[in-house]
Amino acid sequence: MIIALDAMGGDRAPLINVEGAIMAAKEVDATIVLVGDKDILEPLLKEHKKETLKGSVVIVHAPEVVAMSESPAVAVRKKRKSSIAVALEMVKNGEADAAISAGNSGAMMAFSMFVMKRLPMVDRPAIVTVMPNTKSATVLLDAGANVDCKPIHLVQFAIMGSVYSSTLLDIKFPRVGVLSNGEEEEKGTDLTRETHYLLKKTGLNYIGYVEGRDIFNGNVDVVVCDGFVGNIVLKVAEGV
């Protein structure tokens, strides 16, 4: 497996990303590609030249960096040679199996849509986060990519989340719920009520509305919400 890592993205980049790549290469027989400014990355990587690795760590040069505060739309237009863009181009061209970034999430999403395009019948991609629960793990989406959503978007998130849960977490027929302020059908907003109505017509294992506590008690496998709510849930969970 070849993983393209945006070495320049994140709060403590690039040092922490180089160290993380070395740690990963010690554990798995994979090639970790550090995508970024080679003049900065090469000295950092040389510090680990005596390390014993199962895999390998190499560098692919990318001269530009997308700052954390930078507009995703501006980045897509003006920074086609950024570490995020080059990492995604590697996946598109078959030079890597996956691209990872801890940097500007909005830019990562925008470049993903620009470079990789969308799957058929997917209007918007979503950010997925996997949260531990008392039994296994709960997939939450959207965790911040789409602040304003339509019901059909949440239905698509539910489908994608169900596939993610069953494929990567090996949960058979995942239970899907819509995050709301109560389990009763009259609760929620226009968005959640319409989503609830649509999901009942799908072939998903839809269990109805769920509340915040259900994310952690193992009563649901996939929780869908808009990115505004999802990001708040994620940040609160990180804080506690």
C-alpha positions as CSV (number, residue, x, y, z in Angstrom):
1,M,0.0,0.0,0.0
2,I,1.2,3.5,-0.8
3,I,-0.1,6.4,1.3
4,A,0.4,10.0,0.3
5,L,0.7,12.2,3.4
6,D,0.4,16.0,3.2
7,A,3.5,16.6,5.2
8,M,3.0,20.3,5.4
9,G,-0.5,20.3,6.9
10,G,-1.4,20.5,10.5
11,D,-0.7,22.5,13.6
12,R,2.8,21.1,14.2
13,A,3.7,20.3,10.6
14,P,6.0,19.2,9.2
15,L,7.9,17.7,12.2
16,I,5.0,15.8,13.6
17,N,4.0,14.4,10.2
18,V,7.5,13.1,9.6
19,E,7.6,11.4,13.0
20,G,4.2,9.9,12.4
21,A,5.3,8.6,9.0
22,I,8.3,6.9,10.6
23,M,6.1,5.4,13.4
24,A,3.7,4.0,10.8
25,A,6.5,2.5,8.7
26,K,7.8,0.7,11.8
27,E,4.5,-1.0,12.2
28,V,3.3,-1.8,8.7
29,D,4.8,-2.8,5.4
30,A,3.7,0.2,3.5
31,T,5.2,3.1,1.6
32,I,4.5,6.5,3.2
33,V,5.0,9.3,0.8
34,L,5.8,12.7,2.5
35,V,4.4,15.3,0.1
36,G,5.8,18.7,0.6
37,D,8.9,20.9,0.3
38,K,11.8,18.6,-0.1
39,D,14.3,21.1,1.2
40,I,12.5,21.2,4.5
41,L,11.6,17.5,4.6
42,E,14.9,15.9,3.7
43,P,16.8,17.1,6.8
44,L,14.0,15.9,9.1
45,L,13.9,12.5,7.4
46,K,17.6,12.1,7.6
47,E,17.4,12.3,11.4
48,H,15.6,8.9,11.3
49,K,17.9,7.1,8.7
50,K,19.1,4.6,11.3
51,E,15.6,3.5,12.2
52,T,14.5,0.0,11.4
53,L,11.4,0.0,9.3
54,K,9.0,-2.6,8.0
55,G,7.9,-0.2,5.3
56,S,9.5,2.8,3.7
57,V,9.2,6.6,3.8
58,V,10.0,8.7,0.7
59,I,9.5,12.3,-0.4
60,V,7.6,13.8,-3.3
61,H,8.2,17.5,-3.8
62,A,5.3,20.0,-3.6
63,P,6.4,23.6,-3.5
64,E,3.2,25.2,-2.1
65,V,1.3,25.0,1.2
66,V,-2.3,25.7,1.9
67,A,-2.5,27.7,5.2
68,M,-5.0,26.7,7.8
69,S,-6.7,30.1,7.5
70,E,-6.7,30.1,3.7
71,S,-9.9,30.1,1.7
72,P,-10.5,26.7,0.1
73,A,-11.9,28.3,-3.1
74,V,-8.8,30.5,-3.4
75,A,-6.5,27.6,-2.7
76,V,-8.1,25.5,-5.5
77,R,-7.6,28.3,-8.0
78,K,-4.1,29.4,-7.0
79,K,-2.3,26.5,-5.4
80,R,-2.5,23.6,-7.8
81,K,1.0,22.5,-6.7
82,S,0.2,22.5,-2.9
83,S,1.0,19.4,-0.8
84,I,-2.7,18.7,-0.6
85,A,-3.3,18.9,-4.3
86,V,-0.2,16.8,-5.2
87,A,-1.2,14.1,-2.7
88,L,-4.6,13.8,-4.3
89,E,-3.2,13.9,-7.8
90,M,-1.1,10.9,-6.8
91,V,-4.2,8.9,-5.9
92,K,-6.0,10.0,-9.1
93,N,-3.0,8.9,-11.2
94,G,-2.7,5.5,-9.5
95,E,0.6,6.5,-7.8
96,A,-0.9,6.2,-4.3
97,D,-3.8,4.3,-2.7
98,A,-4.9,7.0,-0.3
99,A,-4.2,10.6,0.6
100,I,-4.2,12.0,4.1
101,S,-4.0,15.5,5.5
102,A,-4.3,17.0,8.9
103,G,-4.3,20.5,7.4
104,N,-7.0,22.8,6.1
105,S,-10.0,20.5,6.0
106,G,-12.0,22.8,3.7
107,A,-9.2,22.8,1.2
108,M,-8.8,19.1,1.4
109,M,-12.5,18.7,0.6
110,A,-12.4,21.3,-2.2
111,F,-9.4,19.7,-3.8
112,S,-10.9,16.3,-3.4
113,M,-13.9,17.3,-5.4
114,F,-11.8,19.1,-8.0
115,V,-9.2,16.4,-8.5
116,M,-11.0,13.2,-7.7
117,K,-14.6,14.2,-8.6
118,R,-17.7,12.7,-7.0
119,L,-19.2,9.3,-7.3
120,P,-22.4,9.1,-9.3
121,M,-25.5,10.1,-7.2
122,V,-23.4,11.8,-4.6
123,D,-24.2,15.5,-4.5
124,R,-21.8,16.4,-1.7
125,P,-19.0,14.5,0.1
126,A,-19.0,14.5,3.9
127,I,-16.4,14.3,6.6
128,V,-16.7,11.1,8.6
129,T,-15.5,10.7,12.2
130,V,-15.5,7.4,14.0
131,M,-16.3,7.7,17.7
132,P,-15.9,5.0,20.3
133,N,-18.9,3.6,22.0
134,T,-19.5,1.1,24.8
135,K,-19.8,-1.8,22.3
136,S,-17.7,-0.9,19.2
137,A,-17.7,2.4,17.3
138,T,-20.2,4.9,15.9
139,V,-19.8,6.5,12.5
140,L,-20.8,10.2,12.5
141,L,-21.3,12.3,9.4
142,D,-21.2,15.1,8.4
143,A,-18.6,16.3,10.8
144,G,-18.1,19.7,9.3
145,A,-17.9,19.7,5.5
146,N,-21.5,21.0,4.8
147,V,-23.0,23.6,7.1
148,D,-26.2,23.9,5.1
149,C,-27.8,20.6,3.9
150,K,-30.9,19.4,2.2
151,P,-32.7,16.2,3.2
152,I,-31.4,14.4,0.2
153,H,-27.8,15.2,1.3
154,L,-28.4,13.5,4.7
155,V,-30.0,10.5,2.9
156,Q,-26.8,10.2,0.9
157,F,-24.7,10.6,4.0
158,A,-26.7,7.7,5.6
159,I,-26.0,5.5,2.6
160,M,-22.2,6.3,2.6
161,G,-22.0,5.9,6.4
162,S,-23.7,2.6,6.2
163,V,-21.3,1.3,3.6
164,Y,-18.3,2.7,5.6
165,S,-19.6,1.0,8.8
166,S,-20.2,-2.4,7.2
167,T,-17.0,-2.4,5.1
168,L,-14.4,-0.9,7.4
169,L,-15.8,-1.7,10.8
170,D,-17.3,-5.0,9.8
171,I,-20.7,-4.2,11.2
172,K,-23.4,-6.2,9.5
173,F,-26.5,-4.2,8.5
174,P,-25.6,-1.1,10.4
175,R,-28.3,0.7,12.4
176,V,-28.7,4.3,11.0
177,G,-30.2,7.2,13.0
178,V,-30.8,10.9,12.4
179,L,-29.4,13.1,15.2
180,S,-32.3,15.0,16.8
181,N,-33.4,16.6,20.1
182,G,-35.7,13.7,20.9
183,E,-36.8,10.3,19.6
184,E,-40.4,11.3,19.0
185,E,-41.3,11.9,15.3
186,E,-42.7,15.4,16.0
187,K,-39.3,16.5,17.4
188,G,-36.5,18.0,15.3
189,T,-36.4,20.6,12.5
190,D,-37.8,20.7,9.0
191,L,-34.5,19.2,7.8
192,T,-34.5,16.2,10.2
193,R,-38.3,15.5,9.7
194,E,-38.0,15.4,6.0
195,T,-34.8,13.3,6.2
196,H,-36.6,10.9,8.6
197,Y,-39.5,10.6,6.1
198,L,-37.1,9.8,3.2
199,L,-35.0,7.4,5.1
200,K,-38.0,5.3,6.1
201,K,-38.4,4.6,2.3
202,T,-34.8,3.3,1.8
203,G,-33.5,-0.2,2.3
204,L,-31.2,0.9,5.1
205,N,-31.6,-0.4,8.6
206,Y,-33.0,2.9,9.7
207,I,-34.0,3.1,13.4
208,G,-35.3,6.7,13.5
209,Y,-34.2,9.7,15.5
210,V,-31.4,9.3,18.0
211,E,-30.1,11.6,20.6
212,G,-26.5,12.7,21.5
213,R,-26.1,10.1,24.2
214,D,-26.8,7.3,21.7
215,I,-23.5,8.1,19.8
216,F,-21.6,6.7,22.8
217,N,-23.9,4.0,24.3
218,G,-23.8,1.6,21.3
219,N,-27.5,1.9,20.4
220,V,-26.7,3.1,16.8
221,D,-23.9,2.5,14.3
222,V,-24.3,5.4,11.9
223,V,-25.5,8.9,12.9
224,V,-26.3,11.5,10.3
225,C,-26.6,15.3,10.7
226,D,-25.6,18.5,8.9
227,G,-22.0,19.6,9.2
228,F,-22.8,22.5,11.6
229,V,-24.3,20.1,14.2
230,G,-21.8,17.4,13.5
231,N,-18.7,19.6,14.0
232,I,-20.1,20.9,17.3
233,V,-20.7,17.3,18.4
234,L,-17.1,16.4,17.4
235,K,-15.5,19.3,19.2
236,V,-17.5,18.7,22.4
237,A,-16.5,15.1,22.4
238,E,-12.8,16.1,21.9
239,G,-13.2,18.5,24.8
240,V,-14.4,15.9,27.3
